[in-house]
Amino acid sequence: MRTFRGGLLIGLAVAVLVAALAITYEFYDTRTLKRTVRRGEVLCGVNKGLPGFSIPDDKGNWTGFDVDFCRAVAAAIFDDPSKARFVPLDASERFKELQSRKVDILSRNSTWSMSRELDYDLYFPAVAYYDGEGFMVPRSRNKETSLDLADSKVCVQSGTTTLLNLADYFKANNMKYELVKFDKLEDVVKAYDTGKCDTLTADVSQLYALRLNMSKPGDHMILPDMISKEPLAPVVRQRDDDWMMIVKWTLYAMINAEELGVTSENIDEALKSKKPEVMRLVGTEGNYGEQLGLTKDWAARIIRRVGNYGEMYERNIGEKSQLKIPRGMNQLWNAGGVQYAPPMR
């Protein structure tokens, strides 16, 4: 009997230990990089279809600013940007899918906020794009600023920070409005384009993209105001510092490269440079890559395969793209903007 009871107690202890380890793994998984290397690709959660940021063509080839950032991470790890695989996610499911490890990184026009880090146990390593909520209206309404929008019927997507910003703005300015909300972005756009509402609100960058899909894009204008701060950032799980550091410094390497004038076209010359800042960036001085768990030339791989921050911006959403969004706040700090990367030293 004692033997049986002893065995039962041992069995219960083992079961409790296994459960505890499972819970610990669930909340303290620190093996994203190892799993990514073993799998041979980075799984990246992206918007299902937002021109300029992440959109597939009819053959399933993805392009966009957020897509290129994921390719930069893949280039840093594998020296091959094609090692990024894209998983389209709705706004309502994006954070839960990252939590459940369906993706390694979320690069999907997501606003960094305190509640999202705390509620979802996630981390936003660095701001990739400084944005703000704005409004699009038909030109025929003859509106000049967002303060002219009293009594508007406003279309908005549920499950986004946009909804709360909208309520705060109209309340603060003592303006009334009628809310027309939908779960899916495509339904929001369709409602606006068919006249079920006379105003569409979203991040300004998103409005530029959505305007391209209107039946008559030229009939709509984006008002100049921004009513909120929307720092858009890649997202990773908390308590995996090694992976977070790779994602963060991938972006910072691209920003530093633009500041130093290192591009995909002159990277070979940069590898011969004797300037200390350039040498640290491209890996001919220091061991920053090894400290990240990567190779010495990790940043040179990014720049060669994807380009610096400015190159990524211009071809996807800047003057070389259909969107032609002005750099604005996303200019480098020494060119009138707020994009700023810590030094690599």
N, C-alpha and C positions, 0 to 999 in steps of 0.2 A: 504493500500500500504506500509506504514511504517513497519507494522507488518511483511508483506511478505519479505520486504528487510532486516529487522532485522533478521528474521529467516534464510534467505539465507546467510547472512554474518556469522551467528553463524555456519551454516552448513559448509560453506567454511573453517572457522577457525578450526572446528573439523576435517575436512578432512586433512587440512595441519598438524594438530597436530598428527593425526594417521600416516600420511606419515613420519613425522619427527621421531616418535617413532619407526617406522619400520626400517628406516635408522639407527637409533641409535642402535637398536637390531642387525641389520646386522653387524655393525662394532664393537659393544661393548658387544657382548654376553658374559656373565660371568657365565653361568650356566651349563657348561659341566659336572662337577661333579654331580650336582643335576640330570641332565638328565640321566647320566650313572647309578646312583643309582636307579632311578625310573625304568629305562629299565631293570636293573638287569644284565648288561653285558657291557664290554668295546668293542667298535667297532674299530678294528685295521686294517689299510691299510698296506698290505704287497706285496712283489714281487710275481708275479704269479707262479714262480717256479725257485728258485735259491738254489741248494743243499748247505746245511750247514747253510743257512740263513733263508729261508722260502720256504718250499715245501710240498705239500700235497701227501699222498699216495693214492692208488686206492680206499680207503674207505673214503677219505676226511679228514684224520687226519693230521694236520699240525705239522711240526717240524722245528727247526732251531734256530739260535742265535737271530734273530729279533723276531721270534715267542715267544721264551722264555721270552724276555724282556716284551712283551705285557702281557704274563701270570703273570709276576712279578707285573705289575701294577694291574692286576685283583686280585692277591693274597693280595696286600696291601689294596685294597678297600673291597673285599668280603671274604677274607680268602679262596678263591677258584680259582685256576688258570684256571679252565675250563670255567670260566665266561668271557673269552676273545673270541670274534668271529672275524674271519679273513675275510677281504674283499680284494681279489686280484686286484691290480691296475697296469696299464701300467705306464712307466716312464712319458709319455706325459700327463697323466690324474691325477697323484697322488696329486699334489698340489691343483688343482682345486677341486678335490673331498673332500679334507680336508677343503678347504674354504667353500664349500657348505654344510658341516656337514654330509657328507655321512659316515665319520669315525670320531672318537674322537682323534685319534693319528695316525701318520704315522711312522711305524717302517719298513723302506724299503730302505736299502742301499742308503740313500740320503745325498749328500754332503752339508755341512753347508757353505754357502757363503753369502756375504753382499747383493748381488743383490736379492737372493731368499728371504731373510727376508724383504727387502724393496719392491720388486715388488709384492710379493704375500701376504704381510701382515701376515707373519708367524714367528714363533720363534723356534729356535733349542736349547732346554734347556741345553744339555750337550753332549759331544762326547762319543759315545758308542764304536766306533772302529776307530782307526787311520789307514788310508789307503793311497794309492797313486796310480796314474795311471801307468800301466806297459804294457808289450808286451808279447804275446805268439807267438811262431814261430815253424814250423816243425823242428825237430832235424836235419833233412837232410840239412837244410840251413847253418848249422855250424856257427851260429851267437853267439857272446859272450856277447855283450852289445848293448844297444839301439843306440849307435853311429855307429853301423854297419848296420843300417837299411836304408841307402840312397837308393832311387829308389824302395822302397817297395810298394806293393799294400796293403793298410791298410783298414781292415774292422772295422767299428765303428757304434755305435747306435746314431741316431739323438736325439735331445732334451736332451742331457746330457752335463755335464761339460767336458766330455772326448773329445768332438769335438774341443773345443777351446784350451784345453791343447795340443792336438796333433798338431794343427796348430802352436801354439807358440813354441813348442819344435823343430819342423823341421825347422822353420824359424830362430830361434836363433842359430841353428847349421849349417845353410846354406846347408840343405839337401832337396832334392826333393822327393816327394812321390805322389802316386796316391790314391785318396780317394774313398772308396767304402762304402757308408752309407745306412742304412736301418732304418725304423721307429721301427720295432719290433726286440727284441733281438734274438728271435729264427731264424729270417732271417739272422741276422749278423753271428750267429754261423754256420748256414747251409752253408752260402757262404764261410766261412773260411774252414770248414770241407771238402767241395767239391772242394777246390782249386781255387775258384774265386778270392781269395786274398791270399797273403802269410804271412800276419801278422794280428793278432787280438789284438786290444787295448781295455782295460777296467781297472777298479780298480783291483789291484793285487788279492784281496780276491775273486773278481768275476771270475777272470781268473782261479784260483784254482778250483772253482765250475764248471765252464763251461768245463774245461778239462775232467771232469768225464763223460760228455755227448758226447765226441768225439767218432767216430767209432773206433779209435785206440788211447786211451789216452796216452799210453807210447811213441807214436811217436812225442809228442809235449813237448816243454820246455818253462818255464816262465823265461824270462831274469831277472837278479838280480836288475836292475835299477828301481827306481821310479822317474817319471818326474814331479810329482805334489804333492800338499798336498790335501788329500781328507778326511777331518774329517767327518765321517759318524755319523749321530745323529738322534734321534727321533725328530719328528716335531709336533708342536701344533699351534693352532691359537693364534695370539696376543690378548692382552687385556682380557685375562682370566688367571690372575696370580695364582689363587688357583689351577687350573688344571695344569698349567705349573710347579708349585712347587712340586706337587705330582709326575709328570713324572720325573723331574730333580732329586729329592731326592730318588726316587726308584732306579735309576742307582747309585747314590752316596752311598746309603746304601749297595748295592751289592759290590761296590768297597771297601768301608770301612770294610765290613765283611771279604773280602779276606785278607786285610791287617792285621786285628786283628786275623785271623785264625779261624773265626766262619764259620762253614759249615752246610750243611743240615744234616750231620751225628752227629754233636756235639752240635746242637742248644739247646737241653735240658740241657746240662751242662752249656752252655753259659748263660742260664736264671738264673742260680744259682751263676754266677760269681760276685765277689766283685770288679773287676777292673772297675773304673769309665767309661772308654771309651766303654767297652763292655756293661755295664749297660745302658748307654745312647742309645746305638745301639738297644738293645733288648727291651727297654722300661721299665726296672725296676727302672730307675731313670729319672727324667725330664718329661716334658709333650709335647715333640716334635710331637708325633703323633696327639694329640688333636689340636695342632696349625696348622697342615695340614688338619684338618677336618676328621681325621681318628682315629684309636684306639691306645692305648699305645703300643701294640705289633705289629704295622704295619710292621716294618722291620723284626721282628722275623717270621711273616707270610711269607714274601718274601723268607727268607732264608730256612725256613722249606719246603715250597712248590716248590721252583724253584732252590734255592742254591745261592751261592755268585757269583761274577763276574767270577772268575777262573773256577768254576764248569760249569757255562754256556758256557764259551769259550771252554773248553777242550772237552766236550761231543759233541759239534756241529761242531766246526771247528778246534780244536786243535789235540793233539796226540791221543786222544781216538776216533777220527772221521775218516771218509774216506779222508777228505781233508788234514789233518795233516799240517795246516798252522802254522809256528812257531809264538810264541807270539810276538817276536820282539818289536816294539814300544808299543804294548799293554800289555807288562809286567808292573807290578806296578812300581812306581817311585823308590822304594827302592830295586828293583831287576833289574835295568838297563833299564826300559822302561819309558814311559811318562804318563801312567794312574795314575791319581791323583784325589782324592776326597777331598773336603773341610771337615774339622773335624765336627763331630756332637757334638756341645757344645754350 
